[in-house]
């Protein structure tokens, strides 16, 4: 790193992170309840991210299509467009003060989720962009922060794909899963660097 940033040539040359975990796609409330319970029972920090169908027309926006959470090496993909909106089990998990959640640019995610439910009050979240600055990292993107710590980058090729497609492609599922898992990987890496989560 140079002045807390990864040089462009070093970032471009970094290998792309590969996924070797498990993916569970959530399409109904019964599945959502089971996934939320599994994450609570894991006792692990939960990685968090969202995806929204991109709009290529000025003034046209879409609601959150996907919320991806991870516990350990398992990613749970909550398809809100199939769940009929903000799943009750998902909302309760994100509001649970007893479950630690880790995310990046969470302010934007929270604002977009409140478009679905104005009563949403997220609890016990750690914002990575704020966290890494105390370690001398001044990058803002998840991929560049990950590269600073692990020497690998996250592929962004699926970011502008259709998250409301009838079926998510395997590449979409891997992309979404890695974003959530990377958040926890970064947090746990910083913990090995004497990070005090209550500081």
Secondary structure, 3 states (H helix, E strand, C coil): CECCECCHHHHHHCEECCCCCEEEEECCHHHHHHHHHHHHHHCCCEEEEEEECCCCCCCCCCCEEEEEEEECCEEEEEEHHHHCCCCHHHHHHHCCCCCCEEECCHHHHHHHHHCCCCCCCCCCEEEHHHHHHCCCCCCCCHHHHHHHHHCEECCCCCCCCCCCCCCCCHHHHHHHHHHHHHHHHHHHHHHCCCCCCCC
